[in-house]
Amino acid sequence: MITFSKELLKKLRASSLIAFKLKNIQAYRLATALICYGEGRGINEIAILFGISVKTVVNWLIKFMSGGINWVMGKHYHGRGRKEKLTKERA
């Protein structure tokens, strides 16, 4: 069992709030699932609660343990749509 500090849980809650405001469902679910784990819920319970597989929860935990809070926060800022081919100077 891995435990999260109070400070880390606070950062995860802030991350989930940002995701909620940005309407980023994936990041919100991720942050909320990590909060649930940090509060002592089991992996099986989290999987059932979010309608995902146990393997997904384990993968999220592994990625979180290697990337930390920056990995979670990085989920908020992915651009959407196709990238521009020309720079503003060339257009």
PyMOL Python script that loads the backbone (N, CA, C, O; Angstrom):
from pymol import cmd

cmd.read_pdbstr("""\
ATOM      1  N   MET A   1       0.844  -1.188   0.000  1.00  0.00           N
ATOM      2  CA  MET A   1       0.000   0.000   0.000  1.00  0.00           C
ATOM      3  C   MET A   1       0.879   1.237   0.000  1.00  0.00           C
ATOM      4  O   MET A   1       1.786   1.366   0.822  1.00  0.00           O
ATOM      5  N   ILE A   2       0.611   2.124  -0.907  1.00  0.00           N
ATOM      6  CA  ILE A   2       1.336   3.383  -1.016  1.00  0.00           C
ATOM      7  C   ILE A   2       0.499   4.453  -0.330  1.00  0.00           C
ATOM      8  O   ILE A   2      -0.721   4.489  -0.492  1.00  0.00           O
ATOM      9  N   THR A   3       1.144   5.319   0.429  1.00  0.00           N
ATOM     10  CA  THR A   3       0.412   6.399   1.081  1.00  0.00           C
ATOM     11  C   THR A   3       0.818   7.741   0.482  1.00  0.00           C
ATOM     12  O   THR A   3       1.963   7.935   0.074  1.00  0.00           O
ATOM     13  N   PHE A   4      -0.132   8.651   0.439  1.00  0.00           N
ATOM     14  CA  PHE A   4       0.109   9.995  -0.070  1.00  0.00           C
ATOM     15  C   PHE A   4       0.123  10.960   1.100  1.00  0.00           C
ATOM     16  O   PHE A   4      -0.641  10.802   2.052  1.00  0.00           O
ATOM     17  N   SER A   5       0.985  11.954   1.031  1.00  0.00           N
ATOM     18  CA  SER A   5       1.033  12.972   2.080  1.00  0.00           C
ATOM     19  C   SER A   5      -0.185  13.891   1.954  1.00  0.00           C
ATOM     20  O   SER A   5      -0.851  13.921   0.919  1.00  0.00           O
ATOM     21  N   LYS A   6      -0.459  14.627   3.010  1.00  0.00           N
ATOM     22  CA  LYS A   6      -1.567  15.582   2.984  1.00  0.00           C
ATOM     23  C   LYS A   6      -1.340  16.644   1.924  1.00  0.00           C
ATOM     24  O   LYS A   6      -2.281  17.087   1.265  1.00  0.00           O
ATOM     25  N   GLU A   7      -0.089  17.051   1.763  1.00  0.00           N
ATOM     26  CA  GLU A   7       0.264  18.068   0.764  1.00  0.00           C
ATOM     27  C   GLU A   7       0.003  17.545  -0.649  1.00  0.00           C
ATOM     28  O   GLU A   7      -0.501  18.277  -1.501  1.00  0.00           O
ATOM     29  N   LEU A   8       0.343  16.284  -0.896  1.00  0.00           N
ATOM     30  CA  LEU A   8       0.109  15.699  -2.213  1.00  0.00           C
ATOM     31  C   LEU A   8      -1.384  15.578  -2.494  1.00  0.00           C
ATOM     32  O   LEU A   8      -1.828  15.850  -3.609  1.00  0.00           O
ATOM     33  N   LEU A   9      -2.154  15.175  -1.501  1.00  0.00           N
ATOM     34  CA  LEU A   9      -3.608  15.116  -1.679  1.00  0.00           C
ATOM     35  C   LEU A   9      -4.187  16.498  -1.963  1.00  0.00           C
ATOM     36  O   LEU A   9      -5.120  16.636  -2.754  1.00  0.00           O
ATOM     37  N   LYS A  10      -3.635  17.510  -1.323  1.00  0.00           N
ATOM     38  CA  LYS A  10      -4.079  18.885  -1.560  1.00  0.00           C
ATOM     39  C   LYS A  10      -3.803  19.282  -3.011  1.00  0.00           C
ATOM     40  O   LYS A  10      -4.647  19.909  -3.651  1.00  0.00           O
ATOM     41  N   LYS A  11      -2.640  18.926  -3.529  1.00  0.00           N
ATOM     42  CA  LYS A  11      -2.297  19.233  -4.916  1.00  0.00           C
ATOM     43  C   LYS A  11      -3.192  18.461  -5.888  1.00  0.00           C
ATOM     44  O   LYS A  11      -3.587  18.992  -6.926  1.00  0.00           O
ATOM     45  N   LEU A  12      -3.508  17.213  -5.552  1.00  0.00           N
ATOM     46  CA  LEU A  12      -4.398  16.427  -6.406  1.00  0.00           C
ATOM     47  C   LEU A  12      -5.802  17.022  -6.426  1.00  0.00           C
ATOM     48  O   LEU A  12      -6.455  17.039  -7.470  1.00  0.00           O
ATOM     49  N   ARG A  13      -6.265  17.505  -5.287  1.00  0.00           N
ATOM     50  CA  ARG A  13      -7.582  18.148  -5.238  1.00  0.00           C
ATOM     51  C   ARG A  13      -7.603  19.424  -6.089  1.00  0.00           C
ATOM     52  O   ARG A  13      -8.585  19.715  -6.774  1.00  0.00           O
ATOM     53  N   ALA A  14      -6.506  20.172  -6.031  1.00  0.00           N
ATOM     54  CA  ALA A  14      -6.404  21.380  -6.862  1.00  0.00           C
ATOM     55  C   ALA A  14      -6.404  20.998  -8.342  1.00  0.00           C
ATOM     56  O   ALA A  14      -7.019  21.677  -9.164  1.00  0.00           O
ATOM     57  N   SER A  15      -5.719  19.921  -8.671  1.00  0.00           N
ATOM     58  CA  SER A  15      -5.670  19.452 -10.047  1.00  0.00           C
ATOM     59  C   SER A  15      -7.048  19.017 -10.531  1.00  0.00           C
ATOM     60  O   SER A  15      -7.427  19.298 -11.668  1.00  0.00           O
ATOM     61  N   SER A  16      -7.800  18.330  -9.667  1.00  0.00           N
ATOM     62  CA  SER A  16      -9.142  17.904 -10.069  1.00  0.00           C
ATOM     63  C   SER A  16     -10.068  19.110 -10.264  1.00  0.00           C
ATOM     64  O   SER A  16     -10.938  19.090 -11.134  1.00  0.00           O
ATOM     65  N   LEU A  17      -9.884  20.139  -9.469  1.00  0.00           N
ATOM     66  CA  LEU A  17     -10.682  21.359  -9.614  1.00  0.00           C
ATOM     67  C   LEU A  17     -10.368  22.056 -10.938  1.00  0.00           C
ATOM     68  O   LEU A  17     -11.271  22.529 -11.628  1.00  0.00           O
ATOM     69  N   ILE A  18      -9.097  22.115 -11.283  1.00  0.00           N
ATOM     70  CA  ILE A  18      -8.697  22.704 -12.571  1.00  0.00           C
ATOM     71  C   ILE A  18      -9.314  21.914 -13.718  1.00  0.00           C
ATOM     72  O   ILE A  18      -9.859  22.493 -14.658  1.00  0.00           O
ATOM     73  N   ALA A  19      -9.224  20.593 -13.637  1.00  0.00           N
ATOM     74  CA  ALA A  19      -9.786  19.741 -14.690  1.00  0.00           C
ATOM     75  C   ALA A  19     -11.291  19.941 -14.812  1.00  0.00           C
ATOM     76  O   ALA A  19     -11.830  19.967 -15.918  1.00  0.00           O
ATOM     77  N   PHE A  20     -11.970  20.084 -13.674  1.00  0.00           N
ATOM     78  CA  PHE A  20     -13.414  20.318 -13.683  1.00  0.00           C
ATOM     79  C   PHE A  20     -13.738  21.639 -14.370  1.00  0.00           C
ATOM     80  O   PHE A  20     -14.653  21.704 -15.190  1.00  0.00           O
ATOM     81  N   LYS A  21     -12.998  22.686 -14.042  1.00  0.00           N
ATOM     82  CA  LYS A  21     -13.236  23.999 -14.648  1.00  0.00           C
ATOM     83  C   LYS A  21     -12.963  23.996 -16.150  1.00  0.00           C
ATOM     84  O   LYS A  21     -13.640  24.683 -16.915  1.00  0.00           O
ATOM     85  N   LEU A  22     -11.953  23.207 -16.568  1.00  0.00           N
ATOM     86  CA  LEU A  22     -11.612  23.119 -17.987  1.00  0.00           C
ATOM     87  C   LEU A  22     -12.480  22.102 -18.728  1.00  0.00           C
ATOM     88  O   LEU A  22     -12.348  21.933 -19.941  1.00  0.00           O
ATOM     89  N   LYS A  23     -13.366  21.426 -17.994  1.00  0.00           N
ATOM     90  CA  LYS A  23     -14.220  20.376 -18.563  1.00  0.00           C
ATOM     91  C   LYS A  23     -13.397  19.260 -19.194  1.00  0.00           C
ATOM     92  O   LYS A  23     -13.774  18.680 -20.212  1.00  0.00           O
ATOM     93  N   ASN A  24     -12.267  18.977 -18.563  1.00  0.00           N
ATOM     94  CA  ASN A  24     -11.376  17.905 -19.020  1.00  0.00           C
ATOM     95  C   ASN A  24     -11.727  16.650 -18.222  1.00  0.00           C
ATOM     96  O   ASN A  24     -11.192  16.421 -17.137  1.00  0.00           O
ATOM     97  N   ILE A  25     -12.620  15.852 -18.767  1.00  0.00           N
ATOM     98  CA  ILE A  25     -13.155  14.697 -18.048  1.00  0.00           C
ATOM     99  C   ILE A  25     -12.070  13.682 -17.726  1.00  0.00           C
ATOM    100  O   ILE A  25     -12.040  13.141 -16.620  1.00  0.00           O
ATOM    101  N   GLN A  26     -11.179  13.418 -18.676  1.00  0.00           N
ATOM    102  CA  GLN A  26     -10.122  12.430 -18.454  1.00  0.00           C
ATOM    103  C   GLN A  26      -9.226  12.841 -17.282  1.00  0.00           C
ATOM    104  O   GLN A  26      -8.949  12.026 -16.401  1.00  0.00           O
ATOM    105  N   ALA A  27      -8.782  14.071 -17.266  1.00  0.00           N
ATOM    106  CA  ALA A  27      -7.912  14.537 -16.179  1.00  0.00           C
ATOM    107  C   ALA A  27      -8.654  14.564 -14.849  1.00  0.00           C
ATOM    108  O   ALA A  27      -8.071  14.275 -13.804  1.00  0.00           O
ATOM    109  N   TYR A  28      -9.942  14.911 -14.885  1.00  0.00           N
ATOM    110  CA  TYR A  28     -10.745  14.931 -13.665  1.00  0.00           C
ATOM    111  C   TYR A  28     -10.878  13.529 -13.079  1.00  0.00           C
ATOM    112  O   TYR A  28     -10.706  13.336 -11.876  1.00  0.00           O
ATOM    113  N   ARG A  29     -11.184  12.552 -13.931  1.00  0.00           N
ATOM    114  CA  ARG A  29     -11.309  11.168 -13.462  1.00  0.00           C
ATOM    115  C   ARG A  29      -9.995  10.655 -12.911  1.00  0.00           C
ATOM    116  O   ARG A  29      -9.969   9.979 -11.883  1.00  0.00           O
ATOM    117  N   LEU A  30      -8.907  10.972 -13.587  1.00  0.00           N
ATOM    118  CA  LEU A  30      -7.585  10.544 -13.146  1.00  0.00           C
ATOM    119  C   LEU A  30      -7.253  11.116 -11.769  1.00  0.00           C
ATOM    120  O   LEU A  30      -6.883  10.376 -10.858  1.00  0.00           O
ATOM    121  N   ALA A  31      -7.383  12.415 -11.625  1.00  0.00           N
ATOM    122  CA  ALA A  31      -7.067  13.059 -10.350  1.00  0.00           C
ATOM    123  C   ALA A  31      -7.976  12.554  -9.234  1.00  0.00           C
ATOM    124  O   ALA A  31      -7.516  12.314  -8.117  1.00  0.00           O
ATOM    125  N   THR A  32      -9.261  12.393  -9.531  1.00  0.00           N
ATOM    126  CA  THR A  32     -10.209  11.927  -8.523  1.00  0.00           C
ATOM    127  C   THR A  32      -9.909  10.486  -8.119  1.00  0.00           C
ATOM    128  O   THR A  32     -10.008  10.142  -6.941  1.00  0.00           O
ATOM    129  N   ALA A  33      -9.550   9.654  -9.069  1.00  0.00           N
ATOM    130  CA  ALA A  33      -9.188   8.265  -8.752  1.00  0.00           C
ATOM    131  C   ALA A  33      -7.951   8.219  -7.857  1.00  0.00           C
ATOM    132  O   ALA A  33      -7.891   7.425  -6.918  1.00  0.00           O
ATOM    133  N   LEU A  34      -6.969   9.064  -8.146  1.00  0.00           N
ATOM    134  CA  LEU A  34      -5.770   9.107  -7.308  1.00  0.00           C
ATOM    135  C   LEU A  34      -6.095   9.619  -5.907  1.00  0.00           C
ATOM    136  O   LEU A  34      -5.523   9.145  -4.925  1.00  0.00           O
ATOM    137  N   ILE A  35      -7.000  10.574  -5.809  1.00  0.00           N
ATOM    138  CA  ILE A  35      -7.438  11.064  -4.501  1.00  0.00           C
ATOM    139  C   ILE A  35      -8.093   9.933  -3.716  1.00  0.00           C
ATOM    140  O   ILE A  35      -7.811   9.742  -2.533  1.00  0.00           O
ATOM    141  N   CYS A  36      -8.965   9.188  -4.382  1.00  0.00           N
ATOM    142  CA  CYS A  36      -9.631   8.057  -3.724  1.00  0.00           C
ATOM    143  C   CYS A  36      -8.605   7.058  -3.200  1.00  0.00           C
ATOM    144  O   CYS A  36      -8.730   6.561  -2.080  1.00  0.00           O
ATOM    145  N   TYR A  37      -7.594   6.766  -4.010  1.00  0.00           N
ATOM    146  CA  TYR A  37      -6.550   5.839  -3.574  1.00  0.00           C
ATOM    147  C   TYR A  37      -5.789   6.419  -2.382  1.00  0.00           C
ATOM    148  O   TYR A  37      -5.505   5.711  -1.416  1.00  0.00           O
ATOM    149  N   GLY A  38      -5.468   7.684  -2.455  1.00  0.00           N
ATOM    150  CA  GLY A  38      -4.745   8.339  -1.370  1.00  0.00           C
ATOM    151  C   GLY A  38      -5.536   8.390  -0.077  1.00  0.00           C
ATOM    152  O   GLY A  38      -4.955   8.453   1.007  1.00  0.00           O
ATOM    153  N   GLU A  39      -6.858   8.362  -0.185  1.00  0.00           N
ATOM    154  CA  GLU A  39      -7.714   8.371   0.995  1.00  0.00           C
ATOM    155  C   GLU A  39      -7.984   6.973   1.539  1.00  0.00           C
ATOM    156  O   GLU A  39      -8.710   6.811   2.519  1.00  0.00           O
ATOM    157  N   GLY A  40      -7.393   5.960   0.896  1.00  0.00           N
ATOM    158  CA  GLY A  40      -7.476   4.614   1.437  1.00  0.00           C
ATOM    159  C   GLY A  40      -8.410   3.657   0.730  1.00  0.00           C
ATOM    160  O   GLY A  40      -8.569   2.523   1.182  1.00  0.00           O
ATOM    161  N   ARG A  41      -9.028   4.064  -0.355  1.00  0.00           N
ATOM    162  CA  ARG A  41      -9.887   3.134  -1.095  1.00  0.00           C
ATOM    163  C   ARG A  41      -9.017   2.132  -1.843  1.00  0.00           C
ATOM    164  O   ARG A  41      -7.896   2.444  -2.245  1.00  0.00           O
ATOM    165  N   GLY A  42      -9.533   0.956  -2.020  1.00  0.00           N
ATOM    166  CA  GLY A  42      -8.808  -0.102  -2.717  1.00  0.00           C
ATOM    167  C   GLY A  42      -8.867   0.053  -4.223  1.00  0.00           C
ATOM    168  O   GLY A  42      -9.730   0.748  -4.758  1.00  0.00           O
ATOM    169  N   ILE A  43      -7.942  -0.601  -4.897  1.00  0.00           N
ATOM    170  CA  ILE A  43      -7.869  -0.532  -6.357  1.00  0.00           C
ATOM    171  C   ILE A  43      -9.133  -1.104  -6.991  1.00  0.00           C
ATOM    172  O   ILE A  43      -9.660  -0.533  -7.945  1.00  0.00           O
ATOM    173  N   ASN A  44      -9.623  -2.226  -6.468  1.00  0.00           N
ATOM    174  CA  ASN A  44     -10.850  -2.825  -7.012  1.00  0.00           C
ATOM    175  C   ASN A  44     -12.045  -1.896  -6.845  1.00  0.00           C
ATOM    176  O   ASN A  44     -12.861  -1.762  -7.757  1.00  0.00           O
ATOM    177  N   GLU A  45     -12.147  -1.264  -5.701  1.00  0.00           N
ATOM    178  CA  GLU A  45     -13.250  -0.338  -5.438  1.00  0.00           C
ATOM    179  C   GLU A  45     -13.200   0.859  -6.394  1.00  0.00           C
ATOM    180  O   GLU A  45     -14.234   1.295  -6.900  1.00  0.00           O
ATOM    181  N   ILE A  46     -12.007   1.385  -6.637  1.00  0.00           N
ATOM    182  CA  ILE A  46     -11.843   2.521  -7.549  1.00  0.00           C
ATOM    183  C   ILE A  46     -12.223   2.122  -8.968  1.00  0.00           C
ATOM    184  O   ILE A  46     -12.885   2.881  -9.677  1.00  0.00           O
ATOM    185  N   ALA A  47     -11.806   0.932  -9.379  1.00  0.00           N
ATOM    186  CA  ALA A  47     -12.129   0.450 -10.724  1.00  0.00           C
ATOM    187  C   ALA A  47     -13.638   0.351 -10.912  1.00  0.00           C
ATOM    188  O   ALA A  47     -14.163   0.751 -11.951  1.00  0.00           O
ATOM    189  N   ILE A  48     -14.330  -0.176  -9.920  1.00  0.00           N
ATOM    190  CA  ILE A  48     -15.787  -0.292 -10.002  1.00  0.00           C
ATOM    191  C   ILE A  48     -16.433   1.091  -9.996  1.00  0.00           C
ATOM    192  O   ILE A  48     -17.346   1.360 -10.777  1.00  0.00           O
ATOM    193  N   LEU A  49     -15.957   1.958  -9.118  1.00  0.00           N
ATOM    194  CA  LEU A  49     -16.520   3.308  -8.981  1.00  0.00           C
ATOM    195  C   LEU A  49     -16.437   4.098 -10.285  1.00  0.00           C
ATOM    196  O   LEU A  49     -17.373   4.815 -10.636  1.00  0.00           O
ATOM    197  N   PHE A  50     -15.320   3.969 -11.002  1.00  0.00           N
ATOM    198  CA  PHE A  50     -15.110   4.738 -12.231  1.00  0.00           C
ATOM    199  C   PHE A  50     -15.448   3.960 -13.498  1.00  0.00           C
ATOM    200  O   PHE A  50     -15.363   4.498 -14.602  1.00  0.00           O
ATOM    201  N   GLY A  51     -15.831   2.693 -13.340  1.00  0.00           N
ATOM    202  CA  GLY A  51     -16.196   1.891 -14.503  1.00  0.00           C
ATOM    203  C   GLY A  51     -15.020   1.588 -15.407  1.00  0.00           C
ATOM    204  O   GLY A  51     -15.159   1.558 -16.630  1.00  0.00           O
ATOM    205  N   ILE A  52     -13.857   1.364 -14.806  1.00  0.00           N
ATOM    206  CA  ILE A  52     -12.642   1.063 -15.564  1.00  0.00           C
ATOM    207  C   ILE A  52     -12.050  -0.241 -15.041  1.00  0.00           C
ATOM    208  O   ILE A  52     -12.492  -0.764 -14.018  1.00  0.00           O
ATOM    209  N   SER A  53     -11.063  -0.757 -15.738  1.00  0.00           N
ATOM    210  CA  SER A  53     -10.453  -2.008 -15.303  1.00  0.00           C
ATOM    211  C   SER A  53      -9.442  -1.762 -14.181  1.00  0.00           C
ATOM    212  O   SER A  53      -8.927  -0.657 -14.013  1.00  0.00           O
ATOM    213  N   VAL A  54      -9.181  -2.806 -13.435  1.00  0.00           N
ATOM    214  CA  VAL A  54      -8.176  -2.746 -12.380  1.00  0.00           C
ATOM    215  C   VAL A  54      -6.820  -2.418 -12.989  1.00  0.00           C
ATOM    216  O   VAL A  54      -6.033  -1.679 -12.399  1.00  0.00           O
ATOM    217  N   LYS A  55      -6.547  -2.964 -14.164  1.00  0.00           N
ATOM    218  CA  LYS A  55      -5.279  -2.715 -14.857  1.00  0.00           C
ATOM    219  C   LYS A  55      -5.091  -1.226 -15.146  1.00  0.00           C
ATOM    220  O   LYS A  55      -3.977  -0.712 -15.039  1.00  0.00           O
ATOM    221  N   THR A  56      -6.168  -0.531 -15.510  1.00  0.00           N
ATOM    222  CA  THR A  56      -6.090   0.910 -15.772  1.00  0.00           C
ATOM    223  C   THR A  56      -5.707   1.662 -14.505  1.00  0.00           C
ATOM    224  O   THR A  56      -4.863   2.557 -14.543  1.00  0.00           O
ATOM    225  N   VAL A  57      -6.322   1.301 -13.387  1.00  0.00           N
ATOM    226  CA  VAL A  57      -5.998   1.960 -12.123  1.00  0.00           C
ATOM    227  C   VAL A  57      -4.541   1.717 -11.766  1.00  0.00           C
ATOM    228  O   VAL A  57      -3.843   2.637 -11.338  1.00  0.00           O
ATOM    229  N   VAL A  58      -4.077   0.484 -11.939  1.00  0.00           N
ATOM    230  CA  VAL A  58      -2.675   0.155 -11.644  1.00  0.00           C
ATOM    231  C   VAL A  58      -1.750   0.947 -12.561  1.00  0.00           C
ATOM    232  O   VAL A  58      -0.731   1.470 -12.110  1.00  0.00           O
ATOM    233  N   ASN A  59      -2.094   1.040 -13.841  1.00  0.00           N
ATOM    234  CA  ASN A  59      -1.268   1.816 -14.776  1.00  0.00           C
ATOM    235  C   ASN A  59      -1.201   3.288 -14.373  1.00  0.00           C
ATOM    236  O   ASN A  59      -0.135   3.901 -14.429  1.00  0.00           O
ATOM    237  N   TRP A  60      -2.341   3.857 -13.965  1.00  0.00           N
ATOM    238  CA  TRP A  60      -2.359   5.248 -13.504  1.00  0.00           C
ATOM    239  C   TRP A  60      -1.446   5.427 -12.300  1.00  0.00           C
ATOM    240  O   TRP A  60      -0.708   6.409 -12.216  1.00  0.00           O
ATOM    241  N   LEU A  61      -1.495   4.482 -11.370  1.00  0.00           N
ATOM    242  CA  LEU A  61      -0.654   4.574 -10.180  1.00  0.00           C
ATOM    243  C   LEU A  61       0.830   4.484 -10.539  1.00  0.00           C
ATOM    244  O   LEU A  61       1.651   5.227 -10.000  1.00  0.00           O
ATOM    245  N   ILE A  62       1.165   3.581 -11.440  1.00  0.00           N
ATOM    246  CA  ILE A  62       2.565   3.437 -11.863  1.00  0.00           C
ATOM    247  C   ILE A  62       3.046   4.723 -12.531  1.00  0.00           C
ATOM    248  O   ILE A  62       4.132   5.216 -12.226  1.00  0.00           O
ATOM    249  N   LYS A  63       2.245   5.261 -13.436  1.00  0.00           N
ATOM    250  CA  LYS A  63       2.638   6.498 -14.116  1.00  0.00           C
ATOM    251  C   LYS A  63       2.726   7.663 -13.134  1.00  0.00           C
ATOM    252  O   LYS A  63       3.606   8.516 -13.249  1.00  0.00           O
ATOM    253  N   PHE A  64       1.809   7.693 -12.167  1.00  0.00           N
ATOM    254  CA  PHE A  64       1.845   8.744 -11.157  1.00  0.00           C
ATOM    255  C   PHE A  64       3.090   8.622 -10.283  1.00  0.00           C
ATOM    256  O   PHE A  64       3.708   9.629  -9.936  1.00  0.00           O
ATOM    257  N   MET A  65       3.453   7.411  -9.934  1.00  0.00           N
ATOM    258  CA  MET A  65       4.628   7.208  -9.086  1.00  0.00           C
ATOM    259  C   MET A  65       5.915   7.594  -9.822  1.00  0.00           C
ATOM    260  O   MET A  65       6.872   8.044  -9.191  1.00  0.00           O
ATOM    261  N   SER A  66       5.948   7.426 -11.129  1.00  0.00           N
ATOM    262  CA  SER A  66       7.158   7.803 -11.870  1.00  0.00           C
ATOM    263  C   SER A  66       7.143   9.269 -12.290  1.00  0.00           C
ATOM    264  O   SER A  66       8.196   9.905 -12.330  1.00  0.00           O
ATOM    265  N   GLY A  67       5.963   9.819 -12.606  1.00  0.00           N
ATOM    266  CA  GLY A  67       5.883  11.196 -13.095  1.00  0.00           C
ATOM    267  C   GLY A  67       5.467  12.216 -12.058  1.00  0.00           C
ATOM    268  O   GLY A  67       5.689  13.414 -12.235  1.00  0.00           O
ATOM    269  N   GLY A  68       4.862  11.749 -10.970  1.00  0.00           N
ATOM    270  CA  GLY A  68       4.449  12.649  -9.898  1.00  0.00           C
ATOM    271  C   GLY A  68       3.307  13.557 -10.295  1.00  0.00           C
ATOM    272  O   GLY A  68       2.597  13.314 -11.271  1.00  0.00           O
ATOM    273  N   ILE A  69       3.151  14.602  -9.520  1.00  0.00           N
ATOM    274  CA  ILE A  69       2.043  15.541  -9.729  1.00  0.00           C
ATOM    275  C   ILE A  69       2.177  16.245 -11.079  1.00  0.00           C
ATOM    276  O   ILE A  69       1.173  16.658 -11.658  1.00  0.00           O
ATOM    277  N   ASN A  70       3.392  16.385 -11.583  1.00  0.00           N
ATOM    278  CA  ASN A  70       3.586  17.024 -12.887  1.00  0.00           C
ATOM    279  C   ASN A  70       2.934  16.217 -14.003  1.00  0.00           C
ATOM    280  O   ASN A  70       2.451  16.787 -14.982  1.00  0.00           O
ATOM    281  N   TRP A  71       2.918  14.890 -13.862  1.00  0.00           N
ATOM    282  CA  TRP A  71       2.267  14.042 -14.859  1.00  0.00           C
ATOM    283  C   TRP A  71       0.766  14.319 -14.867  1.00  0.00           C
ATOM    284  O   TRP A  71       0.156  14.414 -15.932  1.00  0.00           O
ATOM    285  N   VAL A  72       0.177  14.447 -13.696  1.00  0.00           N
ATOM    286  CA  VAL A  72      -1.257  14.719 -13.605  1.00  0.00           C
ATOM    287  C   VAL A  72      -1.551  16.110 -14.148  1.00  0.00           C
ATOM    288  O   VAL A  72      -2.479  16.279 -14.938  1.00  0.00           O
ATOM    289  N   MET A  73      -0.780  17.103 -13.739  1.00  0.00           N
ATOM    290  CA  MET A  73      -1.007  18.476 -14.184  1.00  0.00           C
ATOM    291  C   MET A  73      -0.808  18.599 -15.696  1.00  0.00           C
ATOM    292  O   MET A  73      -1.464  19.418 -16.338  1.00  0.00           O
ATOM    293  N   GLY A  74       0.073  17.810 -16.258  1.00  0.00           N
ATOM    294  CA  GLY A  74       0.308  17.842 -17.699  1.00  0.00           C
ATOM    295  C   GLY A  74      -0.887  17.399 -18.508  1.00  0.00           C
ATOM    296  O   GLY A  74      -0.979  17.712 -19.695  1.00  0.00           O
ATOM    297  N   LYS A  75      -1.803  16.681 -17.893  1.00  0.00           N
ATOM    298  CA  LYS A  75      -3.007  16.224 -18.587  1.00  0.00           C
ATOM    299  C   LYS A  75      -3.961  17.376 -18.889  1.00  0.00           C
ATOM    300  O   LYS A  75      -4.853  17.229 -19.726  1.00  0.00           O
ATOM    301  N   HIS A  76      -3.792  18.515 -18.228  1.00  0.00           N
ATOM    302  CA  HIS A  76      -4.700  19.641 -18.416  1.00  0.00           C
ATOM    303  C   HIS A  76      -4.396  20.449 -19.675  1.00  0.00           C
ATOM    304  O   HIS A  76      -5.281  21.131 -20.192  1.00  0.00           O
ATOM    305  N   TYR A  77      -3.199  20.390 -20.164  1.00  0.00           N
ATOM    306  CA  TYR A  77      -2.774  21.369 -21.151  1.00  0.00           C
ATOM    307  C   TYR A  77      -2.485  20.784 -22.528  1.00  0.00           C
ATOM    308  O   TYR A  77      -1.778  21.403 -23.323  1.00  0.00           O
ATOM    309  N   HIS A  78      -3.007  19.629 -22.816  1.00  0.00           N
ATOM    310  CA  HIS A  78      -2.821  19.089 -24.153  1.00  0.00           C
ATOM    311  C   HIS A  78      -3.688  19.879 -25.130  1.00  0.00           C
ATOM    312  O   HIS A  78      -4.876  20.097 -24.893  1.00  0.00           O
ATOM    313  N   GLY A  79      -3.076  20.297 -26.218  1.00  0.00           N
ATOM    314  CA  GLY A  79      -3.834  21.035 -27.217  1.00  0.00           C
ATOM    315  C   GLY A  79      -4.801  20.125 -27.937  1.00  0.00           C
ATOM    316  O   GLY A  79      -4.619  18.908 -27.982  1.00  0.00           O
ATOM    317  N   ARG A  80      -5.807  20.714 -28.487  1.00  0.00           N
ATOM    318  CA  ARG A  80      -6.785  19.936 -29.234  1.00  0.00           C
ATOM    319  C   ARG A  80      -6.692  20.307 -30.705  1.00  0.00           C
ATOM    320  O   ARG A  80      -6.340  21.432 -31.060  1.00  0.00           O
ATOM    321  N   GLY A  81      -7.005  19.372 -31.521  1.00  0.00           N
ATOM    322  CA  GLY A  81      -7.041  19.631 -32.953  1.00  0.00           C
ATOM    323  C   GLY A  81      -5.687  19.489 -33.619  1.00  0.00           C
ATOM    324  O   GLY A  81      -4.671  19.202 -32.986  1.00  0.00           O
ATOM    325  N   ARG A  82      -5.717  19.699 -34.898  1.00  0.00           N
ATOM    326  CA  ARG A  82      -4.520  19.560 -35.709  1.00  0.00           C
ATOM    327  C   ARG A  82      -3.597  20.754 -35.504  1.00  0.00           C
ATOM    328  O   ARG A  82      -4.057  21.890 -35.386  1.00  0.00           O
ATOM    329  N   LYS A  83      -2.316  20.497 -35.463  1.00  0.00           N
ATOM    330  CA  LYS A  83      -1.325  21.554 -35.307  1.00  0.00           C
ATOM    331  C   LYS A  83      -1.186  22.331 -36.626  1.00  0.00           C
ATOM    332  O   LYS A  83      -1.362  21.776 -37.711  1.00  0.00           O
ATOM    333  N   GLU A  84      -0.870  23.609 -36.507  1.00  0.00           N
ATOM    334  CA  GLU A  84      -0.686  24.439 -37.695  1.00  0.00           C
ATOM    335  C   GLU A  84       0.563  24.010 -38.448  1.00  0.00           C
ATOM    336  O   GLU A  84       1.579  23.664 -37.845  1.00  0.00           O
ATOM    337  N   LYS A  85       0.477  24.035 -39.778  1.00  0.00           N
ATOM    338  CA  LYS A  85       1.633  23.677 -40.590  1.00  0.00           C
ATOM    339  C   LYS A  85       2.570  24.867 -40.766  1.00  0.00           C
ATOM    340  O   LYS A  85       3.787  24.699 -40.834  1.00  0.00           O
ATOM    341  N   LEU A  86       2.006  26.060 -40.838  1.00  0.00           N
ATOM    342  CA  LEU A  86       2.799  27.262 -41.036  1.00  0.00           C
ATOM    343  C   LEU A  86       2.890  28.054 -39.741  1.00  0.00           C
ATOM    344  O   LEU A  86       1.942  28.094 -38.957  1.00  0.00           O
ATOM    345  N   THR A  87       4.015  28.672 -39.530  1.00  0.00           N
ATOM    346  CA  THR A  87       4.144  29.576 -38.393  1.00  0.00           C
ATOM    347  C   THR A  87       3.420  30.881 -38.738  1.00  0.00           C
ATOM    348  O   THR A  87       3.071  31.107 -39.896  1.00  0.00           O
ATOM    349  N   LYS A  88       3.198  31.718 -37.760  1.00  0.00           N
ATOM    350  CA  LYS A  88       2.500  32.979 -38.013  1.00  0.00           C
ATOM    351  C   LYS A  88       3.292  33.875 -38.963  1.00  0.00           C
ATOM    352  O   LYS A  88       2.705  34.624 -39.744  1.00  0.00           O
ATOM    353  N   GLU A  89       4.620  33.800 -38.898  1.00  0.00           N
ATOM    354  CA  GLU A  89       5.461  34.629 -39.769  1.00  0.00           C
ATOM    355  C   GLU A  89       5.328  34.203 -41.233  1.00  0.00           C
ATOM    356  O   GLU A  89       5.361  35.043 -42.133  1.00  0.00           O
ATOM    357  N   ARG A  90       5.181  32.918 -41.464  1.00  0.00           N
ATOM    358  CA  ARG A  90       5.138  32.390 -42.840  1.00  0.00           C
ATOM    359  C   ARG A  90       3.744  32.488 -43.428  1.00  0.00           C
ATOM    360  O   ARG A  90       3.601  32.405 -44.647  1.00  0.00           O
ATOM    361  N   ALA A  91       2.712  32.662 -42.618  1.00  0.00           N
ATOM    362  CA  ALA A  91       1.335  32.646 -43.129  1.00  0.00           C
ATOM    363  C   ALA A  91       0.951  33.916 -43.825  1.00  0.00           C
ATOM    364  O   ALA A  91      -0.176  34.042 -44.304  1.00  0.00           O
TER     365      ALA A  91
END
""", "prot")
cmd.dss("prot")
cmd.show_as("cartoon", "prot")
cmd.util.cbc("prot")
cmd.orient("prot")
